[in-house]
């Protein structure tokens, strides 16, 4: 309509008339100026911004898909959206090995110059975001960017909202609903040069993302797994149907190499007030590596009774971002457990 | 030579003259009648027979390869060699999951009408033979059919020598040598409609069999595995290069269906004189073993894919209590991870 009518004003003026032409039950009206201003104020308060189709920050790959979202709400480092991206998605109930693989893969892809996109779900998604936090990590969520879900990913959400990017098609305040997820998946694949599936059961959501990727002409990569593991069923099935077998980042980077030529290497995301790189200790290994003293400081303040994260921040005299990262680390090590209301306890 | 000179007698007569024509350092002479009779007597004592190229029992697929062995020594049910066959091969140091998969796969292929061939090595080979013992199992060995190797497979060797078939290109009494193995592998693939690789490290012997299969125009099937498991490296690599991804017998049978049409179903092999299920000893169990050895024994059977503790107990032939203690030890050392449902994996 912008193209057809020359300006937003002209397009909006003609909108009710156009809508009446069809047989729509409801008339179509633009929001009022007051409503728009209230929404902008809310975005400002949330630290978010809008990125519209056609604007320079709008991801160029996404702009080309058939049903590209007209407006994205963006929290965090919006510049990441201009870089070449790769999606890493997979099972929520991923195995420890699957998570480790996803994290290491995402980190290696980041070093290779790609921004990593995922869906900020539990399991593979969370691991992928974590691995790419230093080099560029984008979460596309099926809710408002200001709604944290699942609660256990609050630490990761906060880290992405500052060092990475959280993107949503849905307006602020939208709660997650099952029907939102498939449409969200089209954005994940649409923003990416390719989609890597790490652990996916038969008929799982990740396979929907893979199907979108195929429809959008993106590469589909799948990580093979044992036929005895039901979490490999979906990936093996994709491989059977022509997905690129993926054992490491090199498998991905070498295939995408022609599309990456001439792209300058990523600058590392400045680690605002986050002292140590996020680290994911191996389960069962007693000692997490990293800033031992600070971890100890947090651990000694935790017990089996849930405590508010804000309270922890105050007591540890560390920045909220530092505490969030460390809690994430402890959580992934299985030592800390999340509770509703931004509470944590020892697990 | 039979074709050219009309009879074995005529061919043998002309042999020394033909050999002199070239620049061979050694003259070529046929064995004497006495030597041949001694060999026949030995075959008779061992319960073996010779099957020559061109005879009805000679496997028809093998007869078509370029360097088909002129004579096979056969122990057991020679009629199995006339049936359509499939090879199942893989790692000697296979994981417990890999062995179980190979055994179940071989059994299902047997029910599907195929005789299963393998190399009677430890690990995947032994498991495949065991799984197909009731429906038809053929071992092609890189030694004389009367030489048992490895010693731990004696029970399986004896079972195959009666209910199945043991086949060798080399004469009676030949001890196994490293250089024999690749040539033996060409017979395994040559006898088969296809070769299934279950767990194979990079640059392993099973990959030689796969290469022969390709050269001989046989199907190559590979079982996918986690990139974190080095025993999957070879299989994943084969998949990358076009092998058929194999998760179950159906994947194999459906591809071979055109070649199997009209083949009558296998009769079950009568269980002659074998009182119990063939015994499957584990290396090192015979001698008294130190704790380290037992730990190694368990570690060897574990991979990144979770396996049932019961299955481990069975395969290690140790008491459940001993296995539980050792697993605990490994877990405390951070080498083993627990999963719901009494499963464990390497961490």
Contacts between the chains, C-beta under 8 A, distances in Angstrom:
chain1	res1	chain2	res2	distance
A	95	B	304	7.9
A	95	B	306	7.4
A	95	B	339	7.6
A	95	B	345	7.8
A	96	B	337	6.0
A	96	B	347	7.0
A	97	B	226	6.4
A	97	B	228	5.4
A	97	B	304	4.5
A	97	B	345	7.1
A	100	B	228	7.7
A	101	B	226	7.7
A	101	B	227	6.6
A	101	B	228	6.1
A	223	B	226	7.9
A	223	B	227	6.2
A	224	B	224	3.5
A	224	B	225	6.4
A	224	B	226	7.3
A	224	B	227	7.1
A	224	B	232	7.2
A	224	B	236	5.4
A	224	B	239	6.7
A	224	B	245	8.0
A	225	B	224	6.4
A	225	B	225	6.7
A	225	B	226	5.3
A	225	B	305	7.4
A	226	B	97	6.2
A	226	B	101	7.7
A	226	B	223	7.9
A	226	B	224	7.3
A	226	B	225	5.3
A	226	B	226	6.3
A	226	B	229	8.0
A	226	B	232	7.8
A	226	B	305	4.3
A	227	B	101	6.6
A	227	B	223	6.2
A	227	B	224	7.1
A	227	B	246	7.7
A	227	B	247	3.7
A	227	B	248	6.6
A	228	B	97	5.3
A	228	B	100	7.6
A	228	B	101	6.0
A	228	B	305	6.1
A	229	B	226	7.9
A	229	B	305	5.3
A	229	B	306	7.6
A	232	B	224	7.2
A	232	B	226	7.8
A	233	B	247	7.9
A	236	B	224	5.4
A	236	B	245	6.0
A	236	B	247	5.9
A	239	B	224	6.7
A	239	B	239	6.5
A	239	B	245	5.4
A	240	B	245	4.7
A	245	B	224	7.9
A	245	B	236	6.0
A	245	B	239	5.4
A	245	B	240	4.7
A	246	B	227	7.7
A	247	B	227	3.7
A	247	B	233	7.9
A	247	B	236	5.9
A	248	B	227	6.6
A	282	B	334	6.6
A	282	B	347	6.0
A	283	B	337	6.1
A	283	B	347	6.3
A	284	B	331	6.5
A	284	B	334	4.6
A	284	B	336	7.9
A	284	B	337	6.1
A	284	B	347	5.5
A	285	B	334	4.7
A	286	B	334	7.7
